[in-house]
Amino acid sequence: MSTFRERNDRKSRGEQGSQRERGKGSQGGGRGGWDPSRPRFKPKKEEASGWLWGRHAVEAALANPKRAAEMRLLATADRARDLQPLLAKHRKQLRAEIVDSKQLSDRLPTGAVHQGLALKVAPLEPVSIDDLAEGAEGIILMLDQVTDPQNVGAIFRSAAAFGARGVVIQDRNAPVLSGALAKAAAGAVDRIPSARVTNLSRALERLSDLGWRSVGLAGEADQTLAEALDDRPTVLVLGSEGEGIRRLVSEHCDALGRIPMPGEFESLNVSNAAAVALYETVRRREKG
């Protein structure tokens, strides 16, 4: 009697043989053949950096006048048609290269949800702290060692939704504002300015000189966030999920506040905490 492992080995060999046979007869759709009437598209994964993908991220970049004129746009045929009004308004000289969905997937990192669109573009130039904070009013977010692209992208999206002035990130170890981050931000990277700084503590000192009050989110804080906030222009400082705000950055905050959580769960994802903090800050301002 054959063992379970032997039966699985035979089954695996049979499936591999069937897949090879199917590949021999395919034309363009499978790995075993190609349609000579179609142009060869040779993906180069090493070019993945600098790409934006997804409808919201690509459309926001195309509409952003601060983006460099030199771009490369890849689109499926239906997405290219959808983009014509936007291109006619903002990028008259840009022509989309028509590709199919698989060709797009081959060009981009594994798992990229491109929605039929990808854009190769130079990085956005960051603004200076002074330009971001001049005329102190509203809310600025500062991220202390928050490096996960999905989290940073979601924070940009919340910042745009709640009308924040901008985001301050540390230059060292900060994720680039493209790729998965831009996709998670859903276009907010092109709507919310960002400043990159070497030293967050010194940046907080400069923001204080410009009329801003900084409030750091810390689970161990004595005050709740609502108690720590006032009506002055506010810098909300958020730390990484593992370490929180570092000691020196915390010491440069004017106040620390915690998000009260009556449930039994210990903490929120940093992007969720940012959304809650932004809501509370906006609510506090509206109440006066």
LOSENU-603521 format. One record per residue (C-alpha): x, y, z; residue in one letter. Coordinates in nm, 2 decimals. Layout:
<recs>
<rec u="X" v="Y" w="Z" residu="a"/>
...
</recs>
This chain:
<recs>
<rec u="0.00" v="0.00" w="0.00" residu="m"/>
<rec u="0.14" v="0.34" w="-0.10" residu="s"/>
<rec u="0.19" v="0.59" w="0.18" residu="t"/>
<rec u="0.02" v="0.93" w="0.20" residu="f"/>
<rec u="0.35" v="1.10" w="0.12" residu="r"/>
<rec u="0.41" v="0.88" w="-0.19" residu="e"/>
<rec u="0.06" v="0.96" w="-0.32" residu="r"/>
<rec u="0.11" v="1.33" w="-0.28" residu="n"/>
<rec u="0.45" v="1.31" w="-0.46" residu="d"/>
<rec u="0.29" v="1.13" w="-0.76" residu="r"/>
<rec u="0.00" v="1.39" w="-0.76" residu="k"/>
<rec u="0.25" v="1.68" w="-0.75" residu="s"/>
<rec u="0.45" v="1.53" w="-1.04" residu="r"/>
<rec u="0.13" v="1.48" w="-1.24" residu="g"/>
<rec u="0.01" v="1.84" w="-1.18" residu="e"/>
<rec u="0.35" v="1.98" w="-1.29" residu="q"/>
<rec u="0.34" v="1.78" w="-1.61" residu="g"/>
<rec u="-0.02" v="1.90" w="-1.68" residu="s"/>
<rec u="0.09" v="2.26" w="-1.63" residu="q"/>
<rec u="0.38" v="2.22" w="-1.87" residu="r"/>
<rec u="0.14" v="2.07" w="-2.13" residu="e"/>
<rec u="-0.10" v="2.36" w="-2.09" residu="r"/>
<rec u="0.18" v="2.61" w="-2.12" residu="g"/>
<rec u="0.28" v="2.46" w="-2.46" residu="k"/>
<rec u="-0.05" v="2.55" w="-2.62" residu="g"/>
<rec u="-0.10" v="2.89" w="-2.46" residu="s"/>
<rec u="-0.07" v="3.21" w="-2.67" residu="q"/>
<rec u="0.02" v="3.52" w="-2.46" residu="g"/>
<rec u="-0.17" v="3.43" w="-2.15" residu="g"/>
<rec u="0.06" v="3.16" w="-2.00" residu="g"/>
<rec u="0.43" v="3.13" w="-1.94" residu="r"/>
<rec u="0.47" v="2.86" w="-2.20" residu="g"/>
<rec u="0.40" v="3.08" w="-2.51" residu="g"/>
<rec u="0.36" v="3.43" w="-2.64" residu="w"/>
<rec u="0.17" v="3.60" w="-2.91" residu="d"/>
<rec u="0.41" v="3.74" w="-3.18" residu="p"/>
<rec u="0.15" v="4.00" w="-3.27" residu="s"/>
<rec u="0.19" v="4.16" w="-2.93" residu="r"/>
<rec u="0.49" v="4.38" w="-2.84" residu="p"/>
<rec u="0.72" v="4.23" w="-2.59" residu="r"/>
<rec u="0.72" v="4.41" w="-2.25" residu="f"/>
<rec u="1.02" v="4.32" w="-2.04" residu="k"/>
<rec u="0.96" v="4.41" w="-1.68" residu="p"/>
<rec u="1.25" v="4.53" w="-1.47" residu="k"/>
<rec u="1.18" v="4.49" w="-1.11" residu="k"/>
<rec u="1.48" v="4.70" w="-1.02" residu="e"/>
<rec u="1.29" v="5.00" w="-1.14" residu="e"/>
<rec u="1.02" v="4.96" w="-0.88" residu="a"/>
<rec u="1.14" v="5.26" w="-0.67" residu="s"/>
<rec u="0.99" v="5.58" w="-0.78" residu="g"/>
<rec u="0.67" v="5.43" w="-0.90" residu="w"/>
<rec u="0.32" v="5.53" w="-0.79" residu="l"/>
<rec u="0.03" v="5.30" w="-0.85" residu="w"/>
<rec u="-0.34" v="5.30" w="-0.78" residu="g"/>
<rec u="-0.60" v="5.54" w="-0.92" residu="r"/>
<rec u="-0.61" v="5.79" w="-0.64" residu="h"/>
<rec u="-0.23" v="5.81" w="-0.60" residu="a"/>
<rec u="-0.16" v="5.84" w="-0.98" residu="v"/>
<rec u="-0.44" v="6.10" w="-1.04" residu="e"/>
<rec u="-0.33" v="6.32" w="-0.75" residu="a"/>
<rec u="0.03" v="6.32" w="-0.88" residu="a"/>
<rec u="-0.08" v="6.40" w="-1.23" residu="l"/>
<rec u="-0.29" v="6.69" w="-1.10" residu="a"/>
<rec u="-0.01" v="6.83" w="-0.87" residu="n"/>
<rec u="0.17" v="7.12" w="-1.04" residu="p"/>
<rec u="0.46" v="7.07" w="-0.80" residu="k"/>
<rec u="0.55" v="6.74" w="-0.96" residu="r"/>
<rec u="0.82" v="6.74" w="-1.22" residu="a"/>
<rec u="0.70" v="6.75" w="-1.58" residu="a"/>
<rec u="0.90" v="6.43" w="-1.68" residu="e"/>
<rec u="0.68" v="6.13" w="-1.61" residu="m"/>
<rec u="0.62" v="5.79" w="-1.75" residu="r"/>
<rec u="0.26" v="5.67" w="-1.74" residu="l"/>
<rec u="0.15" v="5.30" w="-1.78" residu="l"/>
<rec u="-0.22" v="5.23" w="-1.80" residu="a"/>
<rec u="-0.46" v="4.97" w="-1.92" residu="t"/>
<rec u="-0.67" v="5.08" w="-2.22" residu="a"/>
<rec u="-0.98" v="5.15" w="-2.02" residu="d"/>
<rec u="-0.79" v="5.35" w="-1.75" residu="r"/>
<rec u="-0.61" v="5.55" w="-2.02" residu="a"/>
<rec u="-0.95" v="5.65" w="-2.16" residu="r"/>
<rec u="-1.07" v="5.76" w="-1.81" residu="d"/>
<rec u="-0.76" v="5.97" w="-1.77" residu="l"/>
<rec u="-0.80" v="6.18" w="-2.09" residu="q"/>
<rec u="-0.98" v="6.47" w="-1.93" residu="p"/>
<rec u="-0.73" v="6.50" w="-1.65" residu="l"/>
<rec u="-0.43" v="6.47" w="-1.88" residu="l"/>
<rec u="-0.58" v="6.73" w="-2.11" residu="a"/>
<rec u="-0.61" v="6.97" w="-1.82" residu="k"/>
<rec u="-0.28" v="6.91" w="-1.64" residu="h"/>
<rec u="-0.04" v="6.71" w="-1.85" residu="r"/>
<rec u="-0.11" v="6.79" w="-2.22" residu="k"/>
<rec u="0.23" v="6.65" w="-2.34" residu="q"/>
<rec u="0.20" v="6.32" w="-2.15" residu="l"/>
<rec u="0.09" v="6.00" w="-2.33" residu="r"/>
<rec u="0.00" v="5.68" w="-2.16" residu="a"/>
<rec u="0.18" v="5.36" w="-2.26" residu="e"/>
<rec u="-0.10" v="5.10" w="-2.30" residu="i"/>
<rec u="-0.03" v="4.77" w="-2.12" residu="v"/>
<rec u="-0.24" v="4.49" w="-1.98" residu="d"/>
<rec u="-0.29" v="4.42" w="-1.61" residu="s"/>
<rec u="-0.03" v="4.14" w="-1.60" residu="k"/>
<rec u="0.24" v="4.36" w="-1.76" residu="q"/>
<rec u="0.17" v="4.62" w="-1.50" residu="l"/>
<rec u="0.20" v="4.36" w="-1.22" residu="s"/>
<rec u="0.53" v="4.24" w="-1.36" residu="d"/>
<rec u="0.67" v="4.59" w="-1.36" residu="r"/>
<rec u="0.57" v="4.66" w="-0.99" residu="l"/>
<rec u="0.66" v="4.50" w="-0.66" residu="p"/>
<rec u="0.48" v="4.17" w="-0.58" residu="t"/>
<rec u="0.13" v="4.23" w="-0.44" residu="g"/>
<rec u="0.10" v="4.59" w="-0.57" residu="a"/>
<rec u="-0.27" v="4.67" w="-0.62" residu="v"/>
<rec u="-0.23" v="4.89" w="-0.92" residu="h"/>
<rec u="-0.59" v="4.93" w="-1.05" residu="q"/>
<rec u="-0.46" v="4.95" w="-1.40" residu="g"/>
<rec u="-0.24" v="5.25" w="-1.34" residu="l"/>
<rec u="0.13" v="5.32" w="-1.26" residu="a"/>
<rec u="0.33" v="5.64" w="-1.28" residu="l"/>
<rec u="0.71" v="5.67" w="-1.27" residu="k"/>
<rec u="0.79" v="6.02" w="-1.13" residu="v"/>
<rec u="1.06" v="6.20" w="-0.95" residu="a"/>
<rec u="1.02" v="6.24" w="-0.57" residu="p"/>
<rec u="0.84" v="6.54" w="-0.44" residu="l"/>
<rec u="1.06" v="6.81" w="-0.29" residu="e"/>
<rec u="1.01" v="6.84" w="0.09" residu="p"/>
<rec u="0.93" v="7.19" w="0.23" residu="v"/>
<rec u="1.13" v="7.35" w="0.51" residu="s"/>
<rec u="1.00" v="7.37" w="0.87" residu="i"/>
<rec u="0.97" v="7.74" w="0.84" residu="d"/>
<rec u="0.76" v="7.72" w="0.52" residu="d"/>
<rec u="0.54" v="7.46" w="0.67" residu="l"/>
<rec u="0.48" v="7.64" w="1.00" residu="a"/>
<rec u="0.48" v="8.01" w="0.89" residu="e"/>
<rec u="0.16" v="8.18" w="1.01" residu="g"/>
<rec u="0.10" v="7.95" w="1.30" residu="a"/>
<rec u="-0.25" v="7.81" w="1.28" residu="e"/>
<rec u="-0.41" v="7.46" w="1.27" residu="g"/>
<rec u="-0.24" v="7.12" w="1.32" residu="i"/>
<rec u="0.09" v="6.97" w="1.22" residu="i"/>
<rec u="0.18" v="6.60" w="1.26" residu="l"/>
<rec u="0.53" v="6.49" w="1.36" residu="m"/>
<rec u="0.63" v="6.12" w="1.33" residu="l"/>
<rec u="0.91" v="5.99" w="1.55" residu="d"/>
<rec u="1.06" v="5.68" w="1.40" residu="q"/>
<rec u="0.74" v="5.57" w="1.23" residu="v"/>
<rec u="0.88" v="5.38" w="0.94" residu="t"/>
<rec u="0.61" v="5.14" w="0.82" residu="d"/>
<rec u="0.50" v="5.26" w="0.47" residu="p"/>
<rec u="0.14" v="5.15" w="0.52" residu="q"/>
<rec u="0.12" v="5.33" w="0.85" residu="n"/>
<rec u="0.28" v="5.65" w="0.72" residu="v"/>
<rec u="0.05" v="5.65" w="0.42" residu="g"/>
<rec u="-0.26" v="5.61" w="0.63" residu="a"/>
<rec u="-0.14" v="5.89" w="0.85" residu="i"/>
<rec u="-0.10" v="6.12" w="0.55" residu="f"/>
<rec u="-0.46" v="6.02" w="0.44" residu="r"/>
<rec u="-0.60" v="6.11" w="0.79" residu="s"/>
<rec u="-0.40" v="6.43" w="0.79" residu="a"/>
<rec u="-0.56" v="6.54" w="0.46" residu="a"/>
<rec u="-0.91" v="6.43" w="0.58" residu="a"/>
<rec u="-0.88" v="6.65" w="0.90" residu="f"/>
<rec u="-0.72" v="6.95" w="0.73" residu="g"/>
<rec u="-0.37" v="6.93" w="0.88" residu="a"/>
<rec u="-0.11" v="7.17" w="0.77" residu="r"/>
<rec u="0.15" v="6.91" w="0.70" residu="g"/>
<rec u="0.36" v="6.62" w="0.83" residu="v"/>
<rec u="0.72" v="6.64" w="0.97" residu="v"/>
<rec u="0.92" v="6.32" w="0.94" residu="i"/>
<rec u="1.28" v="6.24" w="1.03" residu="q"/>
<rec u="1.51" v="6.22" w="0.74" residu="d"/>
<rec u="1.70" v="5.91" w="0.86" residu="r"/>
<rec u="1.51" v="5.58" w="0.81" residu="n"/>
<rec u="1.19" v="5.75" w="0.69" residu="a"/>
<rec u="1.01" v="5.56" w="0.41" residu="p"/>
<rec u="1.00" v="5.72" w="0.06" residu="v"/>
<rec u="0.68" v="5.89" w="-0.03" residu="l"/>
<rec u="0.60" v="5.65" w="-0.32" residu="s"/>
<rec u="0.50" v="5.29" w="-0.37" residu="g"/>
<rec u="0.29" v="5.12" w="-0.10" residu="a"/>
<rec u="0.30" v="5.44" w="0.11" residu="l"/>
<rec u="0.15" v="5.65" w="-0.16" residu="a"/>
<rec u="-0.11" v="5.39" w="-0.24" residu="k"/>
<rec u="-0.21" v="5.38" w="0.13" residu="a"/>
<rec u="-0.23" v="5.76" w="0.14" residu="a"/>
<rec u="-0.48" v="5.75" w="-0.15" residu="a"/>
<rec u="-0.34" v="6.07" w="-0.31" residu="g"/>
<rec u="-0.27" v="6.26" w="0.02" residu="a"/>
<rec u="0.10" v="6.26" w="-0.04" residu="v"/>
<rec u="0.03" v="6.51" w="-0.32" residu="d"/>
<rec u="-0.21" v="6.72" w="-0.11" residu="r"/>
<rec u="-0.03" v="6.74" w="0.22" residu="i"/>
<rec u="0.32" v="6.90" w="0.23" residu="p"/>
<rec u="0.59" v="6.73" w="0.43" residu="s"/>
<rec u="0.91" v="6.85" w="0.59" residu="a"/>
<rec u="1.21" v="6.62" w="0.65" residu="r"/>
<rec u="1.44" v="6.71" w="0.93" residu="v"/>
<rec u="1.76" v="6.56" w="1.08" residu="t"/>
<rec u="1.67" v="6.63" w="1.45" residu="n"/>
<rec u="1.31" v="6.62" w="1.57" residu="l"/>
<rec u="1.40" v="6.79" w="1.91" residu="s"/>
<rec u="1.55" v="7.09" w="1.73" residu="r"/>
<rec u="1.25" v="7.09" w="1.49" residu="a"/>
<rec u="1.02" v="7.12" w="1.80" residu="l"/>
<rec u="1.23" v="7.41" w="1.93" residu="e"/>
<rec u="1.20" v="7.59" w="1.60" residu="r"/>
<rec u="0.82" v="7.52" w="1.58" residu="l"/>
<rec u="0.79" v="7.66" w="1.94" residu="s"/>
<rec u="0.97" v="7.98" w="1.82" residu="d"/>
<rec u="0.72" v="8.01" w="1.54" residu="l"/>
<rec u="0.42" v="7.99" w="1.77" residu="g"/>
<rec u="0.34" v="7.62" w="1.79" residu="w"/>
<rec u="0.26" v="7.41" w="2.10" residu="r"/>
<rec u="0.36" v="7.04" w="2.08" residu="s"/>
<rec u="0.16" v="6.76" w="2.24" residu="v"/>
<rec u="0.30" v="6.41" w="2.24" residu="g"/>
<rec u="0.09" v="6.10" w="2.25" residu="l"/>
<rec u="0.20" v="5.87" w="2.53" residu="a"/>
<rec u="0.02" v="5.58" w="2.69" residu="g"/>
<rec u="0.18" v="5.66" w="3.03" residu="e"/>
<rec u="0.07" v="6.03" w="3.03" residu="a"/>
<rec u="-0.12" v="6.15" w="3.33" residu="d"/>
<rec u="-0.35" v="6.36" w="3.12" residu="q"/>
<rec u="-0.59" v="6.25" w="2.85" residu="t"/>
<rec u="-0.53" v="6.40" w="2.51" residu="l"/>
<rec u="-0.85" v="6.61" w="2.56" residu="a"/>
<rec u="-0.70" v="6.76" w="2.88" residu="e"/>
<rec u="-0.36" v="6.82" w="2.72" residu="a"/>
<rec u="-0.50" v="7.01" w="2.42" residu="l"/>
<rec u="-0.58" v="7.38" w="2.41" residu="d"/>
<rec u="-0.67" v="7.63" w="2.14" residu="d"/>
<rec u="-0.32" v="7.71" w="2.03" residu="r"/>
<rec u="-0.17" v="7.59" w="1.70" residu="p"/>
<rec u="-0.08" v="7.23" w="1.77" residu="t"/>
<rec u="0.20" v="6.99" w="1.68" residu="v"/>
<rec u="0.08" v="6.63" w="1.74" residu="l"/>
<rec u="0.38" v="6.41" w="1.80" residu="v"/>
<rec u="0.34" v="6.03" w="1.75" residu="l"/>
<rec u="0.60" v="5.76" w="1.81" residu="g"/>
<rec u="0.65" v="5.42" w="1.68" residu="s"/>
<rec u="0.43" v="5.14" w="1.80" residu="e"/>
<rec u="0.71" v="4.95" w="1.97" residu="g"/>
<rec u="0.90" v="5.23" w="2.14" residu="e"/>
<rec u="0.67" v="5.53" w="2.14" residu="g"/>
<rec u="0.81" v="5.88" w="2.15" residu="i"/>
<rec u="1.18" v="5.88" w="2.23" residu="r"/>
<rec u="1.29" v="6.04" w="2.56" residu="r"/>
<rec u="1.45" v="6.35" w="2.41" residu="l"/>
<rec u="1.16" v="6.42" w="2.18" residu="v"/>
<rec u="0.92" v="6.37" w="2.47" residu="s"/>
<rec u="1.11" v="6.61" w="2.68" residu="e"/>
<rec u="1.08" v="6.88" w="2.41" residu="h"/>
<rec u="0.70" v="6.84" w="2.40" residu="c"/>
<rec u="0.50" v="7.10" w="2.59" residu="d"/>
<rec u="0.25" v="6.84" w="2.71" residu="a"/>
<rec u="0.19" v="6.47" w="2.69" residu="l"/>
<rec u="-0.16" v="6.32" w="2.65" residu="g"/>
<rec u="-0.30" v="5.97" w="2.62" residu="r"/>
<rec u="-0.60" v="5.83" w="2.43" residu="i"/>
<rec u="-0.83" v="5.68" w="2.70" residu="p"/>
<rec u="-0.92" v="5.32" w="2.61" residu="m"/>
<rec u="-1.17" v="5.17" w="2.84" residu="p"/>
<rec u="-1.15" v="4.83" w="2.66" residu="g"/>
<rec u="-0.90" v="4.56" w="2.76" residu="e"/>
<rec u="-0.67" v="4.61" w="2.45" residu="f"/>
<rec u="-0.34" v="4.78" w="2.53" residu="e"/>
<rec u="-0.28" v="5.01" w="2.24" residu="s"/>
<rec u="-0.39" v="5.13" w="1.89" residu="l"/>
<rec u="-0.20" v="5.10" w="1.57" residu="n"/>
<rec u="-0.01" v="5.43" w="1.52" residu="v"/>
<rec u="-0.22" v="5.53" w="1.21" residu="s"/>
<rec u="-0.54" v="5.47" w="1.40" residu="n"/>
<rec u="-0.40" v="5.67" w="1.70" residu="a"/>
<rec u="-0.32" v="5.95" w="1.46" residu="a"/>
<rec u="-0.68" v="5.96" w="1.33" residu="a"/>
<rec u="-0.82" v="5.96" w="1.68" residu="v"/>
<rec u="-0.58" v="6.24" w="1.79" residu="a"/>
<rec u="-0.66" v="6.45" w="1.48" residu="l"/>
<rec u="-1.04" v="6.41" w="1.54" residu="y"/>
<rec u="-1.00" v="6.51" w="1.90" residu="e"/>
<rec u="-0.79" v="6.81" w="1.82" residu="t"/>
<rec u="-1.03" v="6.93" w="1.55" residu="v"/>
<rec u="-1.33" v="6.87" w="1.79" residu="r"/>
<rec u="-1.15" v="7.07" w="2.06" residu="r"/>
<rec u="-1.11" v="7.36" w="1.82" residu="r"/>
<rec u="-1.46" v="7.36" w="1.70" residu="e"/>
<rec u="-1.59" v="7.37" w="2.06" residu="k"/>
<rec u="-1.36" v="7.68" w="2.12" residu="g"/>
</recs>
